[in-house]
Amino acid sequence: MSLADRVYIVTGAAGGLGTGIAEALLDAGSSVALADLDPQAVTETARRLDTAGRRTVGVGCDVATDGSVADAVAATLARFGRLDGVVNNAGVIEMSEARHAASAAWARQLDVNVTGVFRMCRAALEHLAASDGAAIVNVASNCGKVGFPNMAGYNASKAAVINLTRSLAAEWAPLGINVNAVCPGAVDTPMLASVADWLANQQGGDAEVILAGMALPQLGRKIAPIEVGRVVAFLLSPEATIIRGQAINVDAGETPY
């Protein structure tokens, strides 16, 4: 599988899952605009992944702001001259029992995790329609399929991403744009560690022990970010043309549907 001469934007790419996705796309031969709320951190990550600086650029991007998203798309076009796909990975989680959830935290998760995906898709649409074989991959979660406790806002936002993916896949297929989602399970990232920290604070216990207990029993470990990235790379490729509007579980069988 090759993504040579293709150009992609990956949001939330300064670290964690976004960096793993960017790394997988680079391994497949593409150029990548790494976008993140922290411009300094994402620029450093882009330089680390491509020391020659020929196939990466770090771009500041707040997916909660229309103008910032438009600027990130413009910066990608200015650097590489084209855009063939988007990976909407940026997301936040606010742990809380549902009855104690703050309205502002609920709204922020929906704004970043759902509307942020829509903003980037909409901003990129014109340029993707001009590409031959354009594709979008939205990073949802198995939390969008299973109602895990203490994360109602996150669960709801990821379920919305799944249905947004289906909607855009149907609407934009005539434009030649393929749209799918991935639903990762327990990926070894700072976000997962933050969940363990919250559980330790709320329920007692050691955060490291809780985090270790999140290993997937089918694997005996957590998922590496680049493993999700390789699935994303496939879904962006021409080989995935017949896969449309799907929410692909990437969780070692933890979610059976």
C-alpha positions as a printed Julia matrix, in Angstrom:
257×3 Matrix{Float64}:
   0.0     0.0    0.0
   1.39    3.39  -1.0
   0.22    6.91  -0.3
   3.1     8.47  -2.24
   2.5    12.01  -3.46
  -0.62   12.35  -1.32
  -1.13   15.14   1.22
  -3.11   14.82   4.43
  -4.03   16.92   7.45
  -4.03   15.18  10.83
  -5.58   17.13  13.7
  -4.57   16.69  17.32
  -1.16   15.61  16.07
   1.28   17.06  18.61
   1.33   13.79  20.55
  -0.49   10.6   21.4
  -2.72    9.02  18.79
  -2.38   11.89  16.32
   1.39   11.5   16.21
   1.04    7.75  15.64
  -1.35    8.38  12.77
   0.98   10.94  11.2
   3.89    8.52  11.53
   1.94    5.77   9.76
   1.0     8.1    6.91
   4.61    9.16   6.5
   5.67    5.51   6.46
   3.21    4.99   3.6
   4.89    7.77   1.61
   2.57   10.73   2.05
   3.18   14.29   3.15
   1.43   15.39   6.34
   0.34   18.66   7.85
   0.28   18.01  11.58
  -2.29   20.35  13.15
  -2.75   20.99  16.85
  -3.95   23.54  19.37
  -0.32   23.86  20.55
   1.62   25.24  17.56
   5.05   24.96  19.18
   4.58   21.35  20.24
   3.19   20.26  16.89
   6.0    21.99  15.01
   8.53   20.12  17.14
   6.7    16.84  16.48
   6.66   17.51  12.74
  10.41   18.14  12.77
  11.07   15.0   14.79
   9.1    12.81  12.39
  10.76   14.29   9.31
  14.14   15.78  10.1
  14.64   16.82   6.49
  11.46   18.86   6.68
  10.34   17.93   3.18
   7.16   15.99   3.99
   5.8    17.53   7.18
   4.68   20.87   8.46
   3.37   21.8   11.89
   0.28   23.99  11.89
  -1.52   25.62  14.79
  -5.21   24.77  14.72
  -8.1    25.17  17.14
 -10.86   22.97  15.72
 -13.36   24.84  17.89
 -12.88   27.96  15.75
 -13.95   28.27  12.11
 -11.21   30.73  11.23
  -8.44   28.63  12.75
  -9.58   25.57  10.82
  -9.68   27.54   7.58
  -6.18   28.86   8.28
  -4.87   25.32   8.83
  -6.24   24.21   5.47
  -4.73   27.29   3.82
  -1.34   26.64   5.45
  -1.39   23.06   4.17
  -2.13   24.22   0.63
   0.57   26.89   0.85
   3.14   24.29   1.91
   2.21   21.36  -0.33
  -0.03   22.77  -3.05
  -2.79   20.2   -2.67
  -4.93   18.3   -0.19
  -6.04   14.69  -0.62
  -7.5    13.83   2.74
  -8.16   14.69   6.35
  -7.84   12.7    9.57
 -10.0    14.27  12.26
  -8.32   13.11  15.44
  -8.46   16.15  17.76
 -10.59   15.48  20.8
 -11.07   16.11  24.5
 -12.52   14.12  27.38
 -14.06   15.5   30.57
 -14.57   12.71  33.1
 -17.56   13.07  35.41
 -20.57   11.26  36.72
 -23.43   12.32  34.46
 -25.41   13.89  37.31
 -22.46   16.11  38.22
 -21.38   17.0   34.68
 -20.94   20.72  34.12
 -22.83   22.11  31.15
 -19.67   23.87  29.95
 -17.71   20.61  29.95
 -20.51   18.84  28.09
 -20.65   21.61  25.49
 -16.87   21.66  25.04
 -16.74   17.94  24.29
 -19.46   18.26  21.67
 -17.88   21.38  20.16
 -14.39   19.92  19.83
 -15.18   16.26  19.23
 -18.15   16.63  16.88
 -18.43   20.15  15.53
 -14.65   20.32  15.2
 -14.79   17.31  12.88
 -17.53   18.97  10.84
 -15.61   22.26  10.66
 -12.53   20.59   9.23
 -14.5    18.46   6.77
 -16.4    21.51   5.54
 -13.26   23.65   5.23
 -11.46   20.95   3.26
 -14.38   19.98   1.02
 -13.6    22.17  -1.99
 -10.01   20.97  -2.13
 -10.85   17.32  -1.54
 -13.4    17.43  -4.35
 -10.58   18.55  -6.67
  -8.45   15.54  -5.68
  -8.58   12.18  -7.4
  -9.39    9.64  -4.7
  -9.86   11.91  -1.71
 -10.71   10.41   1.66
 -11.61   11.42   5.19
 -11.09    9.32   8.31
 -12.74   10.48  11.52
 -11.39    9.15  14.79
 -14.38    8.08  16.85
 -14.04    5.5   19.65
 -15.53    2.28  20.87
 -16.98    4.62  23.51
 -19.32    5.73  20.74
 -20.76    2.22  20.63
 -20.62    1.2   24.3
 -21.93    3.27  27.23
 -18.92    3.36  29.53
 -19.66    5.07  32.88
 -18.39    8.48  33.94
 -17.92    9.75  30.4
 -21.41   10.45  29.08
 -20.33   13.54  27.16
 -17.43   11.78  25.49
 -19.55    8.73  24.68
 -22.26   10.9   23.15
 -19.78   12.92  21.12
 -18.14    9.85  19.63
 -21.51    8.31  18.78
 -22.29   11.54  16.94
 -19.0    11.31  15.04
 -19.99    7.84  13.84
 -23.31    9.05  12.43
 -21.74   12.22  11.01
 -19.34    9.93   9.18
 -22.22    7.95   7.69
 -24.0    11.13   6.65
 -20.98   12.66   4.93
 -20.13    9.36   3.25
 -23.57    9.29   1.65
 -23.62   12.97   0.73
 -20.09   13.31  -0.59
 -19.69   10.02  -2.45
 -20.82   11.71  -5.71
 -17.96   14.17  -5.23
 -15.46   11.3   -5.13
 -14.75   11.64  -1.4
 -14.66    8.48   0.7
 -15.51    8.9    4.39
 -15.0     6.36   7.18
 -14.34    6.31  10.91
 -12.14    4.28  13.2
 -13.24    3.32  16.71
 -10.13    2.63  18.79
 -10.19    0.91  22.15
  -7.56    1.39  24.86
  -4.72    3.19  23.07
  -1.55    3.93  25.03
  -1.84    7.72  25.09
  -1.82   10.6   27.59
  -5.62   10.76  27.29
  -5.97    7.19  28.54
  -3.56    7.98  31.38
  -5.73   10.96  32.32
  -8.73    8.64  32.62
  -6.73    6.41  34.98
  -5.73    9.46  37.02
  -9.37   10.53  37.37
 -10.46    7.06  38.43
  -7.67    6.93  41.02
  -8.7    10.3   42.44
 -12.38    9.42  42.57
 -12.28    5.8   43.63
  -8.93    5.46  45.34
  -6.08    3.27  44.25
  -2.94    3.71  42.23
  -3.27    5.33  38.8
  -0.46    3.21  37.36
  -2.17    0.02  38.5
  -5.48    1.2   37.04
  -3.78    2.1   33.76
  -2.1    -1.29  33.57
  -5.49   -2.9   34.12
  -6.78   -1.2   30.97
  -4.73   -3.57  28.82
  -6.94   -5.4   26.35
  -7.28   -9.04  27.45
  -7.16  -10.26  23.87
  -3.75   -8.62  23.4
  -2.37   -8.58  26.91
  -1.44   -4.93  26.35
  -2.78   -1.59  25.2
  -2.88   -0.59  21.54
   0.06    1.39  20.15
  -0.9     4.65  18.39
   0.84    3.64  15.18
  -1.29    0.47  15.03
  -4.39    2.63  14.74
  -2.46    4.79  12.28
  -1.91    1.86   9.95
  -5.65    1.2    9.81
  -6.21    4.88   9.07
  -3.61    4.75   6.29
  -5.42    1.82   4.69
  -8.78    3.61   4.85
  -7.24    6.62   3.11
  -5.78    4.46   0.36
  -7.32    3.45  -2.99
  -7.51   -0.12  -1.67
 -10.33    1.0    0.65
 -12.55    2.46  -2.06
 -15.31   -0.1   -1.46
 -15.38    0.63   2.29
 -17.66    3.62   2.78
 -19.46    5.12   5.75
 -18.13    2.49   8.14
 -17.05    2.74  11.78
 -14.2     0.25  11.99
 -13.4    -1.11  15.45
  -9.69   -1.04  16.24
  -9.83   -2.6   19.68
  -8.67   -6.22  19.37
 -12.22   -7.52  19.51
 -13.27   -5.71  22.69
 -16.39   -4.37  20.95
 -18.25   -7.13  19.06
 -20.35   -4.83  16.86
